[in-house]
Amino acid sequence: MRSAALSKLFVSALRITIAVAAILALLWWFGMRMPGKNISKAAPLSSDEFTLREELRADVQKLAGEIGERNMWHYAQLNAAADFIENSFSQAGLHPRRDSYELRGQACHNIEAEIPGTRPEVLLIGAHYDSVFGSPGANDNGSGVAATLALARRFANRKTQHTMRFVAFVNEEPPYFLLDEMGSNIYAGRCKARGDKISAMISLETIGYFSDAPNSQTYPSRVLGAFYPNVGNFIGFVSNVHSRTLLRRIVSLFRKHAKIPSEGAALPSFVPGVSWSDQWSFWRHGYPGIMVTDTAPFRYPYYHSANDTPDKLDYDRFALVVSGMEKVIEDLDKL
């Protein structure tokens, strides 16, 4: 009898093991296996990338060093950041527009700059410009805003097939995070109501910190950690399952041109970290979107703290990410 019971227990355990292995294999095949050839380390900067690096440094310094903490509790600074972004778009020769809404009796502004294309489909590149309470927000998300501005400058005088839209979003951080009042949610809802044809939304979220130290990279689960590096020297591309095709296309294009390692994952949105930025708002309204990120709290030791200051960023590798994204957007425009 005891032998029969042990046999049943063994068979049951074997079935569970096979089922788990099958799930992991499917997860890897459909969600984590990315196209293109990855590289192992960052390459030297070109002369253009040196210029880009200093441009990014200056804009992060303006947002996080001069303006500092910017949110509804520091409303004057939030508006100063909006003014800076609007002026930056204007100086690039663009015509920015404020997409405003009222929150607790105060006006909040998403800042949009559009480059009309020959087709109605929109490629939207965006980043939130508010910082969390108690933080100057250099990496989160001065880095994303600086990248958005740099990319807007580089496309400002080009003729494109897609309509290019560069947007700085307000109120991404708590207490508005993943709620109706989130600036990108308001914006995406208005896009949907107008019938805007957004073919890709690229959210630039906390993209300036890298490390070559062992175990500098963590993940929301040990399962994910088994598939990815434990060194935080790469830039990450993340989407929900619905946006998997877009994600794989962007990773492939990035790896075709890139000079920095990259990893990608299309996962269910309930996995911690997957929906943690403005792409969530566009998913909510039926648009495909991805997040570009250094993985924020899974790598960055100064995440959501007073120590998230401009000196913490790796501007060389930050510039390589933005340079690579410029080429991705160029190629996406041709598809």
NUKOL-897715 format. One record per atom (N, C-alpha, C): residue in one letter; z, y negated, x. Coordinates in steps of 0.001 Angstrom, whole numbers, plus 524288, in hexadecimal, padded with zeros to 5 digits. Layout:
BEGIN
AZYX
...
This chain:
BEGIN
M80000804B280346
M800008000080000
M800007FB1E80368
R8035A7FB5F8076E
R803BA7F6D280ADE
R7FE937F5E080DAA
S7FBFA7FA1380F3D
S7F6F67F9A3811DD
S7F2D27F73F80E45
A7F2DB7F8C580948
A7EF1F7F6AF80582
A7F0097F0DD804A3
A7F5087EF538045F
A7F6547E9D28039D
A7F4907E6928083D
L7F5707E8A780CF1
L7F3C67E5DA8119D
L7EDD77E560811DB
S7EB377E9718100A
S7E5887E96580FF9
S7E3777E53580C4B
K7E5EA7E4D6807A3
K7E4547E0CB803DC
K7E55C7DB578060D
L7E9D17DACD808B2
L7EB387D5C280B04
L7E7437D43480F38
F7E5BA7D8118124B
F7E1E57D71081664
F7DCA77D56981416
V7DAF07D83081003
V7D5F47D6ED80D74
V7D6257D17380B25
S7DA8C7D02A808B0
S7DB2C7CAF88065B
S7DAF47C6BA80A8D
A7DDB67C79D80EE1
A7DDB47C3CC8132A
A7D8437C3458157E
L7D5767C797815E9
L7D02F7C7798180B
L7CC8B7C44D8148B
R7CD0B7C51980F65
R7C9CE7C22680BB3
R7CADE7BC4A80C18
I7CFDC7BAE580C92
I7D1487B55C80D14
I7CF087B31E8121B
T7CF717B61881651
T7CD5C7B45681B5C
T7C77C7B38181B16
I7C4C17B72F8189E
I7BF147B6B98180F
I7BDAF7B203814B7
A7C0A57B13081079
A7BF987ACC880CFD
A7C0627A79780FD1
V7C4A77A734812C5
V7C5B77A269815BB
V7C1797A17D819CE
A7BFEE7A59981C87
A7BBCE7A51F82079
A7B6AD7A36381DFB
A7B5907A56981959
A7B0C37A3ED8169E
A7B0E679E2B8150A
I7B56B79C688132C
I7B5FC796EC811A4
I7B557793598165D
L7B7BF794CA81AB1
L7B74E791A681F72
L7B1AB791838216C
A7AEF5795F78210C
A7A98579631822C2
A7A61E7929D81F68
L7A70B792AC81A47
L7A41C78F3E816C0
L7A55E7898B817C8
L7AA5E78876818AD
L7AC077831D819D2
L7A94C7811681EAB
W7A91778459822BB
W7A682782C08278B
W7A0A478217826B0
W79E38785D58241B
W7988F785D182387
W796A67813182046
F7995A7800F81BF0
F7978577BFE81865
F79A00776A181973
G79EB47769281BB0
G7A15D7719581C3C
G7A20176F87821B8
M7A226772EB8259A
M7A36C7714082AE7
M79F02771F982ED7
R79B7A7758082DC9
R7971F7766483156
R79361771C7830EF
M792E176ECD83520
M78FBE76A1283513
M78ACD76ABE83852
P786897683F836B8
P7819C768AD839A3
P7819F7653383E79
G77DF476624841E7
G77D5B762EA8468D
G780A0764DE84B12
K77F2B7633484FBB
K781F1764C685476
K78620760C5855C7
N78AFB7627985603
N78F5075F078575A
N78F9475E5485D43
I7923E75A3B85EF9
I7932A7596F8648D
I79905759D58658F
S79A8A75A8786A6A
S79FFF75BA186BA8
S7A326756E086D47
K7A07F752BC86F14
K7A36274E19870BD
K7A0017494087018
A7A28F744BB87017
A79FD773FD486F50
A79C8B73E6487409
A7982673BE1872FA
A7949273A2A87719
A795BC7347F87895
P793B3732A887CF8
P7946372D2987E6F
P791A97297D87A97
L7937E724AB87A47
L7912C720CF876DA
L78C3171E898793F
S7886E71D5B875E7
S783D771A708778C
S785277149F8779F
S7818B7116287977
S7828C70BBF87994
S783497099987411
D7803470B7B8705B
D780D4709C286AF0
D7861C70B6C868C2
E787E970FFF86A49
E78CF9711E38685C
E7918370EE786ACA
F790DA70CEA86F93
F794DA70980871D3
F7955A7048B86E91
T790F97026586CF5
T791046FDC186995
T7939B6FEFF86465
L792317036D86224
L7948A7052985D36
L79A6A705D885DCB
R79C177082086212
R7A1AD708F9862F6
R7A4BA703E1862A4
E7A2C76FFC58652C
E7A5966FACE86521
E7A56E6F83585FCF
E7A1406F90E85CFE
E7A0D26F719857A4
E7A4E86F9B185424
L7A56B6FEC9854A2
L7A955701A485192
L7AED56FFE58530E
R7AFC96FF488580A
R7B4EB6FD9F859DE
R7B65F6F84385794
A7B2A16F4A28579C
A7B3A56EF61855AA
A7B4E96EF6384FD5
D7B21B6F28A84CCE
D7B3036F2A68472D
D7B8256F555845C8
V7B9816F97C84893
V7BE966FBFD847B1
V7C2FD6F83584918
Q7C24F6F56184D68
Q7C63D6F19384F04
Q7C6DD6ED5184AE1
K7C2936EB8D848A7
K7C2DF6E7918448F
K7C5E56E99883FD9
L7C4A26EE3D83E1C
L7C70C6F05B8395E
L7CCBF6F1D983A33
A7CDCB6F4BE83E57
A7D30F6F6E883F14
A7D66F6F3BA842C0
G7D3F26F0C18464D
G7D6F26EDA5849FC
G7D8146E8338480F
E7D40F6E58F845EC
E7D4B56E03384412
E7D6716DFF583E5E
I7D3896E29C83AF0
I7D4F66E28B8355E
I7D9B66E5FE83465
G7D9B66EAAA83691
G7DE326EE268361B
G7DE7C6F0F3830E3
E7E3316F25C82F5D
E7E3F46F55382A8A
E7E1716F282825F4
R7DE626F559822E0
R7DB5D6F2FD81EA6
R7DB726F695819E5
N7DE2A6F501815FE
N7DEAC6F7F381128
N7E0D26F45480CF6
M7E1F36F66D8086C
M7E3AF6F31C80416
M7E8F56F09180521
W7EBFE6F2B8808DC
W7F1006F04A80A5B
W7F02D6EC2080E84
H7EBA76EC41810EF
H7EA0C6E83F814AD
H7E4BD6E642812CC
Y7E4F36E39D80E5D
Y7E03A6E23C80B71
Y7DCDC6DE3F80E59
A7DF576DA7E810EA
A7DC586D69A813E0
A7D9356D94581837
Q7DB9D6DD1081AD3
Q7D8E66DFE881EFA
Q7D4976E35F81CC2
L7D5786E5A181827
L7D16E6E8C68159D
L7CCA36E5678147E
N7CD8F6E0A681290
N7C93E6DD1A81184
N7C6BF6DB248168A
A7C9DF6DA6F81AAF
A7C7AE6D8D381FBB
A7C3F76DCFF821CE
A7C5686E1F982115
A7C1FC6E63D822BC
A7BCF06E63A81F8E
A7BD666E55181A6B
A7B8BC6E50C8171E
A7B5266E09D818E0
D7B7736DC1E81A1F
D7B4536D7AE81BF4
D7B1926D8FB8211A
F7B4726DB7E824AC
F7B2296DCF0829BE
F7AD916E0A182903
I7AE236E485825AD
I7A9F66E853824BE
I7A5426E5A88223F
E7A6476E25A81E65
E7A2106DF8581BD0
E79F216DC0A81FB4
N7A1FE6D93C822F5
N79F8A6D5E1826DC
N79C7D6D90B82ADD
S79E846DD9E82C45
S79BC56E0F483003
S796926E2CA82DD2
F7967E6E44F828E1
F791926E5C982662
F78DC96E12582657
S78FC56DC87824FB
S78C716D7DE824BE
S78A266D69082A16
Q78D676D6E682E29
Q78B906D5B18336B
Q787686D98783550
A787596DE3383304
A783576E2138344E
A77E416E11283165
G77E336DD0F82E0F
G779886DBCA82B0F
G779486DE75825CA
L77D976E0DD8242C
L77DDB6E37E81F21
L780156DFCA81B00
H77FE16E1848161C
H781BB6DE44811C4
H7860E6E13A80EE5
P78ADE6E0BA810B7
P78F2A6E3C480E6D
P790746E21F808DA
R7928D6E5D2805FC
R794366E4F480096
R799AC6E7147FFE3
R79CEB6E4387FD10
R7A2316E6137FBDF
R7A22F6E9057F6B5
D7A3A96EDE07F6F1
D7A45B6F1167F249
D7AA3A6F1017F129
S7ABD66ED937EDA9
S7B1676EC577ED02
S7B3AF6EEC47E818
Y7B8B26EF8B7E835
Y7BBA56F1377E39C
Y7C1316EF2E7E418
E7C3FC6EF367DFC9
E7C9486ED147DFC3
E7CD426F1727DFCF
L7D1336F0CD7E308
L7D5526F4AF7E37E
L7DA8A6F1D87E367
R7DD8F6F2BF7DF48
R7E29E6F0357DEA7
R7E24C6EA467DF42
G7DE4E6E81E7DCB3
G7DDA56E27D7DC97
G7DB3A6E00E7E16A
Q7D9966E3417E535
Q7D73E6E12F7E9FC
Q7D1CD6E3847EABD
A7CE4A6E03F7ECA3
A7C8E66E1F67ED7C
A7C87C6E5527F268
C7C5AB6E9A87F1F4
C7C4AC6ED277F65A
C7BEC66EDA57F6FF
H7BD006EE2E7FBDD
H7B76D6EDCB7FCD6
H7B55F6F24B80030
N7B19C6F5327FE0F
N7AE366F86E80148
N7A9DB6F4DA80335
I7A8566F56780820
I7A4496F20980A62
I79F766F55280B7C
E79B1C6F3D48091F
E796416F6DF80976
E791EA6F3AC80BFA
A78EE76F63180F5B
A78A246F3D481176
A785C06F7D0810F5
E781756F63D80E8C
E77D386F9E180D67
E778306F84A81017
I775676FC3181218
I7703C6FB7381459
I76C626FE5C810D4
P769396FB9A80DC3
P765A76FE4880A25
P761B1701A080D12
G760B67063180AEF
G75CD6709B180D32
G7581970A19809B6
T7545B70D4980B47
T74FAF70E1B80819
T7509471228803D6
R7550A714E880420
R75677718C980031
R75B9F7173F7FDAB
P75CA3719077F8E9
P761857178F7F644
P7665271A867F824
E7658571F067FACA
E76A097220E7FC94
E76D2C71EF280090
V7726171F6E80027
V775F271C5C8035C
V778B371FD380759
L7789471E2580C4C
L77C087205D81042
L7808E71C8E810D9
L7854071E4D80FA3
L789CB71ADD80F9F
L78D8271C5A81403
I78EC17188B8173C
I7926E7195081B8B
I79718715CB81A7D
G79BCD717F681A6C
G7A047714C881903
G7A54C7165681BB8
A7A916712BA81B73
A7AE437139881DBD
A7B2227100781AFD
H7B6F5711B481A7E
H7BAE270E508180F
H7BD3A70AB281C2A
Y7BE42705CD81A89
Y7C037701EE81E41
Y7C5FC700AF81DA6
D7C88B702C8819B3
D7CE2E702038193A
D7D10A705A481CFE
S7D5D47043F81E36
S7D920707AE82174
S7DDEF7093881E53
V7E04870D9781FCB
V7E4D970F8481D09
V7E97870BDC81E02
F7ED2270BBB81A62
F7F1C77086981AEA
F7F4A1709B682003
G7F5B2705B682321
G7F8917067182800
G7F53C7077A82CC2
S7EFFA7072282C34
S7EC8B708638309B
S7E82F7045283121
P7E6D3702DF835F5
P7E25F6FF5A836B9
P7DD1D7020983610
G7DD1B7074083603
G7D86370A33834A2
G7D3CC709878384E
A7D49E70A4A83D6D
A7D049709F184125
A7CC7D70E8384074
N7CE8F71337840B1
N7CB3B717C983FE4
N7CA5E718CA83A1D
D7CE717182B83711
D7CE427190183163
D7CEE1713D282E82
N7CAB5710D782D84
N7C570712AC82E5D
N7C21270E50830AB
G7C49270B6B8344F
G7C183707908371F
G7BCDD70A00839D5
S7BD8570ED183BB4
S7B9317117E83E54
S7B49D7126583AA1
G7B5B271417835DD
G7B1857150383212
G7AEB17100983088
V7B1B070BC782FE1
V7AF4C706CA82E78
V7ABF9704BA832F6
A7AE05704F8837C0
A7AB087033383C49
A7A5EA7063F83CC6
A7A61770B5283BC4
A7A16470E8E83BF5
A79D8C70CF8837B1
T79F8170BF6832FE
T79C2270A4A82EA7
T7996B7053382FFA
L79C4E7017583224
L79A046FC6E8339A
L795F16FD22837ED
A797237005C83BD0
A79377701418401F
A78E64703AD83E1D
L78ED47077483AA5
L78A31709F58387C
L78711706218351D
A789CA702F283216
A787156FF0B82EE1
A783FB6FB4683244
R7863A6F9A183699
R783706F61383A25
R77E766F89B83C43
R77EB96FDA783D59
R77A457005183FBE
R775EB7018383BDB
F7771F70191836E1
F7731570284832F2
F771636FD8B8301B
A773EC6F93883134
A773256F46F82E26
A76D796F29682E0E
N76AB56F3248324A
N765586F1178329A
N7613B6F55E83280
R762BD6FA04830D0
R75EFC6FE58830B1
R75CAE6FF0B82B3F
K757FF7011D82B29
K7558E702C682649
K757007087D82572
T75942709B2820FE
T75B0870F0881FF8
T758937111E81AFA
Q758587165381AB8
Q75674718C2815EA
Q75AC1718C0811BF
H75F4771AC481328
H763AF71A9280F86
H765F07151180F6A
T7685D713C280B21
T76BA370F2280AFA
T770947105E80E08
M771E370D0C811C4
M7769E70DBE814E7
M77AEB70A51812B2
R77F6370C97811EE
R783BF7099280FD5
R7888A70A798133C
F78AC7706368152C
F78F7C7066381868
F793E6703E38154E
V7982F706CD814AD
V79C5C7050581137
V7A1A9705A2813D3
A7A4D47017D81384
A7AA4C701B981531
A7ADA7701E681047
F7B0CB705F280FCB
F7B3D7706E180B06
F7B97A7050380BB5
V7BBA37031F80782
V7C10C7016980769
V7C47C705AD804FE
N7C9807058D80628
N7CD7E708B38036F
N7CC7270E9A80379
E7CB76710A980824
E7CB247165B808A4
E7D083718CA80975
E7D3FC715D880C00
E7D914717F080D87
E7DCDB71832808E1
P7E11D71B528095E
P7E51471B6D8054A
P7E72E715F080437
P7E89B714BC7FF48
P7E93E718557FADE
P7E456719447F7A3
Y7DFC57179A7F987
Y7DAEF7180B7F675
Y7D7AF71CCC7F7FF
F7D95171F7C7FC14
F7D686723EF7FE3C
F7D5777281E7FA20
L7D06F729797F966
L7CEA772D6E7F5A6
L7D02D72C267F00D
L7D073727187EED8
L7D190725507E98A
L7CD26721CF7E79F
D7CD447208C7E290
D7C92371D5F7E042
D7C8A07180B7E2D4
E7CCFE715DA7E4C4
E7CCE8710917E6FC
E7CA967104B7EC7D
M7C99F714B27EEE6
M7C758714D77F41F
M7C225711E17F419
G7C16A70E677F7F1
G7BCCF70B147F7EB
G7B7B570E0C7F7A9
S7B7377123E7FA9B
S7B25C7153F7FA99
S7B173717F97F569
N7B5A1719587F2A7
N7B50171BC37ED89
N7B2D2717DC7E9A0
I7B4D1713097E9C6
I7B2AF70EEC7E673
I7ACE170E2D7E7B3
Y7ABB970DEA7ECB0
Y7A65770CF17EE65
Y7A2B47116A7ECC8
A7A44D716447EDD8
A7A10071AC47EC99
A7A01E71B337E6B9
G7A424719EE7E3A2
G7A38F71A057DDF6
G79F8E7161C7DC15
R79F7D711827DE77
R79BA470D8B7DD04
R7962770F2E7DEAC
C795BD711C17E32A
C790AC713D77E4D5
C78E9A717BC7E0D0
K791FC71B2D7DF11
K7907671F237DB40
K78EC571CA67D625
A791B5718B47D467
A79079716147CF7E
A78B2F713497CFC3
R789CA711457D463
R784C070E987D51A
R78042712767D5D7
G7818D7174B7D705
G77D8A71B287D81A
G77B9071B0C7DDAC
D77EBF7191A7E155
D77D31719067E6D8
D77C3671E977E8CF
K7780571F427EBB5
K77688724677EDBA
K7787A724EF7F358
I77D68726337F3FC
I77FB7726C77F92D
I77EC672C5F7FB00
S77B6A72CEF7FEE3
S77A107322D800C2
S77DD773417804ED
A780AF7307280768
A78489731F780B5C
A7888872DA480BF7
M78D8472F1D80BD4
M791C272B7A80D00
M7946E72D71811EA
I794BA72A12815E1
I7973572B7481AD8
I79C117281A81B76
S7A08F72A9B81B56
S7A595727E881BDE
S7A7657284182189
L7A81E723BB823FB
L7A9E7723778296B
L7AFC47229682961
E7B2BE7268882ACD
E7B8677268882A01
E7BB597283082EE6
T7BDC9724578318B
T7C12D7258983600
T7BE197289683A21
I7BAD8725CC83D24
I7B7077287E8407A
I7B77F7271284642
G7BBF5724CD847F0
G7BC29722C184D3A
G7BFD57255185118
Y7C237729C784FB5
Y7C60A72C1E85341
Y7C45073195854E0
F7C48D7329D85A06
F7C2FC737A885C2F
F7C6C17393A8607D
S7C74573E4886155
S7CAC47403786564
S7C8887452C867C7
D7C941745B786CE3
D7C7B174A8386F9D
D7CC5674E17870AF
A7D0DC74CC186EA5
A7D59574FD786FA7
A7D58B754E586C75
P7D73E7593886EB8
P7D7BF75E1786BB1
P7DB5975D4286705
N7D9EE75FA8862A4
N7DCFF75F7485DDA
N7DD84759E885BA9
S7D9E37568385D05
S7D9E87513A85AD1
S7D78C7510D8555A
Q7D50D7555A853B6
Q7D2A67559984E8D
Q7D572759A784B2F
T7D6FD7580984683
T7D94A75BA5842BD
T7D5F975BA983DC8
Y7D77A75EF383A0E
Y7D48375F9583536
Y7D84F76064830B0
P7D67375FA982BE0
P7DA03760518276F
P7DBB4765EA82673
S7D938769B18290D
S7DAE876F248288D
S7D9797722482D79
R7DC487765C82E6F
R7DB1D779B3832F2
R7D5CB77C458326A
V7D43777D3082D93
V7CF1B77F9C82CB0
V7CACD77C2D82EF2
L7CAF67771682DBB
L7C70C7737F82FCD
L7C77777326835BE
G7CC3F77336837B1
G7CD15772EA83D51
G7CAAB7776F84045
A7C9DF77BD683D9E
A7C77E7805B8402B
A7C1AB77F9F84121
F7BF4F77BE883E45
F7B9AE77B1E83EA9
F7B82277667841F4
Y7BBDC7730D84322
Y7BA9176E19845A7
Y7BDAE76D5284AAA
P7BBF3769A784E16
P7BE99768CB85319
P7C40D7668585277
N7C7687677485656
N7CCAB7652D85646
N7CD0976054859C3
V7C87875E7485B67
V7C82D759AD85E8F
V7C54E7558385B65
G7C7A7750EF85AF0
G7C58C74CE28578C
G7C1857496785A23
N7BD7B74BB685C4F
N7B97A748AE85F10
N7B4737482685BEE
F7B4837498C856E8
F7AFC57499A853B9
F7B04B745D484F1F
I7ABDD7448D84CC4
I7ABD9741A6847D8
I7AADD7459084370
G7AD94744DB83F11
G7AD337488583ABB
G7A9E17467D83644
F7A73674A19833AA
F7A425748F782EF8
F7A63974C7E82AA5
V7A7B674A278263E
V7AA6C74D0F82223
V7A80874BC681CD4
S7A78B74FBC81984
S7A5CC74ECA81420
S7A841752BC81075
N7A787751C780B6D
N7A8D5755CA80797
N7A446759AA8074F
V7A4F475DC080443
V7A0F9761DE803F9
V79BE875FBE801AB
H79C5775C5B7FDC7
H797BE75A337FB21
H7943E7572B7FEEA
S79689754BB802DE
S7938F751848069A
S792117548A80B86
R7925B759B780B4A
R7916E75D0280FDF
R78C0575C1A8123D
T7880075BA780F03
T782B575AED81105
T78246755DE8141E
L7847B751AF81204
L7847574CAA814C8
L7877374D1B819EC
L78BF374F99819C8
L78F207502E81E7D
L78C25752FD822C6
R789C47576082177
R786F375A6782559
R78251757568278A
R77FBE7545E8243F
R77B627512B8260F
R77D4674D16829F7
I781A574A84828C4
I783A47466782C2D
I785A1748A38314F
V7886374D0783124
V78A3B74F74835F9
V7859D7510083965
S781947532983702
S77CF3754B5839FA
S77A6D74FFD83C9E
L779EF74BB0839C7
L7779D746F683C00
L77B11744A984043
F78024744B383F6E
F783BA742998435D
F7835D745C184868
R7833C74AD7847E6
R7830674E2D84C8A
R77DC574DC884F55
K779B674C3F84C8D
K7749474B9184F0B
K774B77470D852F7
H777D774316851BF
H777F873E68854FD
H77D1273DA8857F7
A7813F7402985638
A7868573E94857B3
A787D473F7E85D65
K78B8C73C4F85F22
K78D8F73CAD86477
K7937373DA286465
I7954B73FE186012
I79AD47411C85F81
I79B4E7460685C25
P79F0D7497985D27
P79F9B74E3A859F8
P7A0A574CF28543A
S79F0A7507F850DC
S79FC474FBF84B39
S7A117754EC848A0
E7A3FD7548B84458
E7A53B759168411A
E7A4817578283B69
G7A36475B538381A
G7A29B75A2C83297
G7A4F675E4382F16
A7A62F75CB082A37
A7A8537605A82666
A7A74575E5A820E8
A7A51E761C081DA4
A7A494760BC8180C
A7A87F7644181547
L7AC92761F681338
L7B0F7764EC81120
L7B26B7630480BAE
P7B53F7661D808C1
P7B72C7643D803B3
P7BA6175F458045D
S7B9DA75BAF800B6
S7BC4C7568E80142
S7C23A756BF8011D
F7C47675B337FF4D
F7CA2E75B8B7FF30
F7CC8375CCB8048A
V7C95275E5080853
V7CB5075F4B80D9C
V7CD3B75A1B80FDA
P7D208759D9811D8
P7D41D754EA813D6
P7D0837525F817D0
G7CF5774D64816FD
G7CC1074A6681A7D
G7C671749CD818B8
V7C47974D82815A2
V7BEEF74D7D81434
V7BD87748B9810E5
S7C0EA7473E80D4B
S7BFB0742EA809B9
S7C26273DD280B34
W7C49273D8B80FEE
W7C7F77393381150
W7C5197345181318
S7C155732958102C
S7BEF772D8281136
S7BB3D72C2E80CBD
D7B7E17284F80DB0
D7B4CA726198096F
D7B077729A780772
Q7AF0172DB780A57
Q7AB197315B8084F
Q7AD07733EE80350
W7B2377347B802C0
W7B474736C17FDFD
W7B2AF733D37F924
S7B27572EB17F975
S7B0EB72B827F4F6
S7AB5072CAF7F351
F7A7F772D967F71D
F7A27A72EA17F5DD
F7A1C9734257F3D7
W7A4B1737E07F5EC
W7A4B373D257F3A8
W7A64273CDD7EDEC
R7AA29739BA7ECD0
R7AC41739457E77D
R7A8127376E7E3A9
H7A4547346C7E596
H7A03E7324C7E22E
H79B09735127E2EC
G79B31739A97E574
G7969A73CFE7E5B7
G792E873C0F7EA36
Y79484738EE7EE0D
Y7912C737D27F28A
Y792A073B517F730
P78EC773CE57FA5C
P7900573FD87FF1E
P7923873C318034A
G7961F73E0D80616
G7987773ACB80A1A
G79B2073E0A80E46
I79B9473BBF812E5
I79E5773E4C81731
I7A20B73A68819C1
M7A5BD73C6481CB1
M7A93A7392B81FD5
M7A85B73A538258F
V7A7EA73630828AF
V7A7CD736A182E60
V7AD32734F883043
T7AFCB7383983377
T7B54273734834BA
T7B6E6739D0839D1
D7BAC77377A83C61
D7BD3773A1D840D7
D7C19B73DC283F0C
T7C1FC73E73839EC
T7C5B2741D783717
T7CAF673F4D83630
A7CBAA73A5B837C8
A7D03D737318366A
A7D56673A008378A
P7D8A973B5B83397
P7DDE573D66834D8
P7DDE3742A1837A3
F7D9777454E837A8
F7D92E74A5383A55
F7D81C749B784031
R7D7A6744C3841ED
R7D6D4743AF84774
R7D9A073EBD84946
Y7D95D73AB08461A
Y7DAFA73577847C9
Y7E0E6734D284771
P7E3A27344884BD5
P7E9607340C84BA5
P7EB9072F0084957
Y7E84872B04848AB
Y7EA1C725FA846AE
Y7E85E7250384112
Y7E6B47291783E78
Y7E4BB728BB8391C
Y7E8C97265683574
H7E7227226F83273
H7EA6E71FD882E8C
H7EF8C71DD0830DD
S7EF3271BA583581
S7F3EA7198F83801
S7F2E37141F83A1C
A7F7157117883B93
A7F6A270C4483DED
A7F3ED70C7584334
N7F372711158457F
N7F105711B884AA0
N7EB27712C184A67
D7E8DD7126E845BC
D7E32F7130984541
D7E0A270DD8846C2
T7E08A70CCC84BCB
T7DECD707D684DF9
T7D9B27088585104
P7D6D570440851FE
P7D1A9704B38546E
P7D1907076A859B7
D7D5C97072485CA8
D7D5D870985861DB
D7D5EA70F7B861B8
K7D6CA711D385D35
K7D7257178685CD4
K7D1D771A2B85C76
L7CDB27173785B80
L7C89B7199585A88
L7C5AD71ABE85F9C
D7C26B71EC685F68
D7BEFB7203B863B7
D7B9A071DE48627D
Y7B898719308647E
Y7B3F57164F862E9
Y7AEEE718AA86516
D7AF3371B7F8696C
D7AA8371E1286B6E
D7A89F7223886790
R7AC11725B686611
R7AA77729E38628C
R7A989727DF85D04
F7AC72723DA85B88
F7AB877213585690
F7A5E771F2C8565C
A7A42471CB385A95
A79ED171AAB85ACB
A79AC471F0B85A71
L79BD97238085CD9
L79835727E485C8E
L797B0729E9856F4
V79BF9729E28540C
V79BBD72B7F84E8C
V7983A727D584B75
V7990D722BD84C19
V7960371EEC8491D
V7904971F0784AB4
S78F4471F8F84FB9
S789E77200485194
S78740724CB84F2F
G78A0B7292884EFF
G787EA72DDC84C95
G786E172D23846C9
M78A6372A5D84410
M789AB7297A83E7B
M7850F725DB83D64
E7840D72241840F2
E77F6071EF88404B
E77A7F7225A8401B
K77A28726248438A
K7759772999843B4
K7756D72D2D83EE7
V77A0472EDA83D1A
V77A34732098384C
V777F472F08833B6
I7799572A1D83333
I777B6726E882ECD
I771DD725EA82F3E
E76FFD72500833F5
E76A4F72463834C8
E7676672933832D1
D7695572DC483438
D766A87329C832B4
D7673B733BD82CE7
L76BCD732AF82AB4
L76C827336F82519
L768B97301682204
D767B872B6E823F8
D76435727D882140
D75EA4729FD820E1
K75D3772D6882483
K757E872F8982497
K7574A7344B82101
L75B9F7367181F30
L75B5B73B4181C1A
L75A1F73A238165F
